Amino acid sequence: MVEEPEGQQVELETRPGRRWPVILVWVFVLGLLGLLGFGLIRTQQGPIGIGNEVPDLVLTTFDGESIALREVQAQVLVINFWASWCKPCEQEAQELEQAYQLYKDQEVVFLGVDYVDTETEARGYLEKFNITYPNGPDLGTRISQAFRIRGVPETYIIGPDRRIVAVMIGPYQSLEAIIQHIELAFTN
């Protein structure tokens, strides 16, 4: 009850049931703003970089093999993000395959991660460039999101401690550049 200036009492009508929808709307709006802010922060962080640990993810290849990135038994891990529709990816495809052939018996594992593609087009790309190292689709873009890639191609060279040693954003320009990054991983 509230007292009016003339001494009259007026009862204020309050309905507790009407407050809950308003509270729920505010909780929803604040939660949405929090998620948006978190997404913006991750976007501004850029790709994971040199010195960061490789994310704990599993790539399922086009052949059905599941490969846990942190459990790969190799001195060096090369992860290449690509897509069949990506023209710059085509520029480095043969050099990556040549590097794979050079290092496949030397504890270097190559993995290709196909970004936002159809399986038919991806398999066609692998066949066109005679790529023989394991490749798989980035289902739900969870791997590319964990690496926070900016686009394709991007390549990450990971050393024996499972930390990133080199990052190439864009296509490698030569086989020698790939070799240089792999050799750097051996010396770290």
N, C-alpha and C positions, 0 to 999 in steps of 0.2 A: 504494500500500500504506500502511496505517495500522498503527502499533504499538499493541498492546493493553497495558494496565498490567502484565500478567504477562510481557511480552516476546514474546508471540506476534504474528505478523504476519497481518493479515486483508486480503484484497484487496477493495476497494470496486468494486461493479459500476456502471459508467457506460456509458450507451448514447447516443452523440452523436446518433443518429437520433431519439431521443425529445425532444430539446430544441427542434427546429425547430417542431413544432406549437405549443408553448407560446410561443415567441418570436413566431410569426406571430399568435397570438391577442392578445398584448400590443400588437403593432404595430397591429393592426386596432382594438383598443379605444382606444388613444391617438389614432389617426387620427379615429375617430368622435367622441371627446370634443373634438378640435380643431375639427372641422366644426360641432359643436353650439355650441361657444363662439363661433365666428365668426358663426353665425346669430343668436345672442342679442345680440351686439354690434351687428350691422346692425339688428336689430329695435329696440333701444334708441336708436339714432341718430335715429329718426323720419324723416319725409319729407325729401327734399332741400329746401333752402330758398333764400331770397333770397341772391343772389350766387353760387350754385353754377352751374356750366356744365350745359347740357342734356346728358343722356347721349347717346352716339353709337349710336343705334338706328334701325331701319327699321320703319315701319308699312306693312303691306300693306293697302290699303283693300278694302272689300267689292266694289269695281269692278276689283280686280286691280292697281291702281297701287301701286308701291313708293315710299315717301317717306322719305328719310334725314333725320332730325330736324335734324342739324347743317348740312345742306346746303340747307335751305329758303331760297329767295331772297325774303326779305321783311324789312321793318324790325322787325316784331313777329310773334311766333308765339304762338298761343293753343292750349294743349293741354287738353282736357277729358276726364276719365275718368268714365264713366257706365255704367249697365246698364239693361236694359229692366225689370227687377224692382225697381228703385230708385225709390221714391216721391219722395224729395227731388230726384232727377234730373229728374223731371217738372216740378217747380216752376221750374226754371231753363231748361228746354229752349227755350221760345219766346223768352226774352230773349237767349239765346246766338245763336239764329238771327237775331234782329233786329240784334244787334251785328255779326254776320257780314255781313248785308246792308248795314249802314252803312259798313263798313270794307273790303269785298272789293275795291274799286278803289283802296285807299290803302296798299298794301304791308303788309297784315295778313293772315296765313294762319291759318285755324282748322282744327284737327284734332281729331276725336273718337276716343277710344280706348274701345272696348266691352270691359268687364271681366266675365269669367266669365259667358258668355251663350251661347245658341244663335244661329246666324245667322238663323234664321227669326224668332225673337222680336226680335232686334236690328234687323233690317230693318223689322219691323212698328212698332217704336218710332220709327225714323227717319221712316217714312211718316206715322205718327200725328201727329207734331209738325212735319211738313214741313221736316225738317232737310236742307239742301242742301250744306253744306260737307263735305269728305271725312271719312269715318269708316271705321274698320277694327277687326277683333277683336284683342284682346291675346292672341295665340296663346302658350300656355304661360305666361301672365302675366309674360313677360320684361320688358315695358315698365313695367308697374305695379311690379314688383320693383325695377327700376333707379331709379324715382322714389320707391320705398319708401312708396307711398300707404297711408293708414290705412283708407280705405274710399271709397265713391263717394257723391256726386260730389266730385271734386277738380279744380281748374283751376289751370294754371300759365301765367303770362304771361312770355314770354321776349323780351328786347330784342335789338337789332341785333348785340351782341357775343356772342350765344347764352348769356347768363347770365340766370338767373331774376330777374325784377323784382318779381313779386307771386305770392302763392299764396293760393288760396281753398279752405279745407277746409270742405266743406258747400256747399249751394246758394247761388248769388248771389240776393240778395233783390230786385234791380231791374236794369233795363237801365243805369241811371245808374252803378251800382257797377261794372259790367263796363267801361263807357266810361272811368270814372276810372282803372281799372287799365291799360287799353290806352294812355291818354294818358300815364300815368306811364312806360310803356315807351318812348314816343317821346322823352321828355325825358331819359332816362338815357343 
